[in-house]
Structure formats: structure tokens, C-alpha cells
Amino acid sequence: MTPSVRTGNAADWPFVHDLGRRTAASSVASVRPAPERFVVGAFGRLIDTIQAQSHVVLIAEIDGRPAGFLLMLDGLPDDVTSLPQAFVAYMAVEPQLQRFGVGAALLAAAERKAIERGLPYIALMVTEDNAAARALYASGGYVTERRLLSKRL
């Protein structure tokens, strides 16, 4: 079961919407719980934002069937330094296909796309609660650059 990754097209958006809605709750930190409808709504707004600017859609497949996706912005500079970067806005893997190398294959493909575009950095955000994702990113050489701190009032 080796994943392959291809550039997405218009026919892939229903899969992206469906998997994104089903996995959106994994983006919520325990410190900031939110009703699922809010999180799904935020995912929909993220898709609108992504589609309104330069982006890359990558689709991972196993045995010809969609297994996950990655949405990368390629024209969004770093908000602190204004240096050019690739930004992974969202990545999701079918729950039953997690731990089969799908996420690693998507990240590697995103890095290749960023290099092709001459972007010197790739960045993403992940919640502290998502230990599996943090381990994946660490194994791929990603390091913590800054932290978002929050406090429930």
C-alpha cells in the first residue's frame, strides 16, 4: 500500500470538501473547544480563501483511490519577516489510511512544489494536542518556530 501523489484538479474538490469536513475537528485544540458546525463552517471559509489566491492542491492515492489531500498557498509571505514561503493551509488523510505514509508523501510532494516555485521555506500550523501530526512533521525535519498561546477566560 504505497501512496502516490498527484496535482489535484476541479474534479477533486468534492473529495477535498468531504474529507475536510469529516476531519475538521482534528484541528481544534482542547483549550479552545468549539461546536462542530463552527469548525466545519471555518473549513468552508478556508477553502474560499484558498481558492481566491495562488495555491496548489495535492491528492494522495492508494490503489487509485483518494487517500488524502494537501492545500498549499504559494504566494503568502511569512507574516513576520515578509519572506516568501509555501504555507500548508490544510492537510487531511482518510482516518482508516493514517499511518500508511500518506501524510509523509503529501508533505514531500508539497516540498517539491515549493522548490519548483523557488520558495525557500515551507510552513504550517498544528495544534499541540495533535501528537501524531507533530511527530510526522518532526520526522520530516520541521521545527517549532513560534507558538500561539491562548487562555480560556
C-alpha positions as a printed Julia matrix, in Angstrom:
153×3 Matrix{Float64}:
   0.0    0.0     0.0
   2.29   2.76   -1.23
   0.69   6.17   -1.7
   1.2    8.2    -4.85
   0.61  11.94   -5.07
  -0.64  13.98   -7.99
  -1.67  17.58   -8.54
  -5.38  17.99   -7.96
  -7.93  19.39  -10.39
 -11.51  20.66  -10.31
 -12.88  17.11  -10.11
 -11.08  16.63   -6.76
 -12.85  19.45   -4.89
 -15.81  17.29   -3.77
 -13.33  14.86   -2.14
 -11.44  17.78   -0.52
 -14.68  19.26    0.85
 -15.92  15.91    2.14
 -12.7   14.76    3.83
 -12.03  18.25    5.16
 -15.45  18.44    6.81
 -15.02  14.96    8.29
 -11.59  15.76    9.74
 -12.01  19.43   10.67
 -12.48  18.64   14.35
  -8.87  17.36   14.49
  -7.78  20.98   14.03
  -9.42  22.06   17.28
  -7.26  22.29   20.38
  -8.69  21.09   23.69
  -8.03  24.52   25.19
 -10.46  26.09   22.68
 -13.38  23.7    22.18
 -15.93  24.67   19.55
 -19.17  23.21   18.22
 -18.59  21.06   15.15
 -20.79  23.3    12.98
 -18.47  26.24   13.71
 -15.39  24.22   12.81
 -16.96  22.91    9.59
 -18.02  26.45    8.72
 -14.47  27.68    9.29
 -13.17  24.95    6.99
 -15.57  26.15    4.27
 -14.31  29.72    4.67
 -10.72  28.46    4.5
 -11.49  26.76    1.18
 -12.96  30.02   -0.15
  -9.84  31.92    0.96
  -7.52  29.36   -0.62
  -9.39  29.31   -3.93
  -9.2   33.12   -4.12
  -5.38  33.12   -4.3
  -2.48  31.21   -5.77
  -2.48  27.67   -4.4
  -1.6   24.05   -5.03
  -3.89  21.09   -4.4
  -2.21  17.73   -3.94
  -4.14  14.46   -3.86
  -2.68  11.27   -2.4
  -3.99   8.0    -3.74
  -3.63   4.38   -2.72
  -4.56   1.82   -5.36
  -6.1    4.61   -7.46
  -8.45   5.79   -4.71
  -8.16   9.16   -2.91
  -6.45   8.76    0.45
  -5.75  12.37    1.47
  -5.1   15.9     0.31
  -2.9   18.89    1.0
  -3.74  22.52    0.25
  -0.73  24.81   -0.07
  -0.61  28.55   -0.59
   2.37  29.57   -2.71
   2.01  33.34   -2.69
   1.54  34.1     1.0
   4.69  35.62    2.52
   5.63  34.99    6.14
   3.62  37.37    8.33
   6.6   38.4    10.48
   9.51  38.64    8.03
   7.64  39.05    4.72
   9.98  36.42    3.27
   8.46  34.22    0.57
   7.23  30.83    1.7
   4.96  27.94    0.9
   2.24  27.57    3.52
   0.4   24.32    4.11
  -3.07  25.62    4.84
  -4.68  22.22    5.41
  -3.81  18.56    5.14
  -6.07  15.59    5.8
  -5.77  11.84    5.47
  -8.63   9.36    5.45
  -8.78   8.12    9.06
  -8.52   4.43    8.12
  -5.43   5.18    5.99
  -3.46   7.11    8.6
  -0.04   5.68    9.46
   0.45   4.3     5.92
   2.76   7.08    4.72
   0.06   9.24    3.12
   0.89  12.36    5.14
   4.62  11.97    4.54
   4.04  11.53    0.8
   1.86  14.67    0.69
   4.48  16.71    2.57
   7.28  15.51    0.3
   5.23  16.46   -2.77
   4.46  19.87   -1.28
   8.15  20.46   -0.63
   8.96  19.58   -4.26
   6.28  22.02   -5.49
   7.66  24.76   -3.23
  11.19  24.19   -4.54
   9.89  24.29   -8.14
   8.38  27.7    -7.36
  11.62  28.98   -5.84
  10.18  29.25   -2.34
  12.9   28.95    0.33
  10.64  27.92    3.23
   7.59  25.8     3.89
   5.48  26.4     6.98
   2.37  25.01    8.62
   0.45  25.12   11.88
  -0.54  22.22   14.11
  -2.24  22.02   17.5
  -0.24  20.89   20.5
  -2.87  18.18   21.04
  -2.16  16.51   17.67
   0.81  14.42   18.74
   0.7   12.14   15.69
   0.89  15.08   13.28
   3.64  16.75   15.31
   5.65  13.51   15.17
   5.17  13.32   11.4
   6.35  16.89   10.95
   9.34  16.4    13.27
  10.37  13.28   11.35
  10.25  15.37    8.17
  12.62  17.99    9.62
  10.05  20.61   10.64
  10.93  22.61   13.74
   8.87  24.84   16.0
   9.45  28.45   15.01
   6.87  30.19   17.19
   3.93  29.33   19.42
   0.4   30.66   19.7
  -0.53  30.99   23.35
  -4.13  31.21   24.49
  -6.02  31.32   27.75
  -9.63  30.47   28.42
 -11.37  33.34   30.18
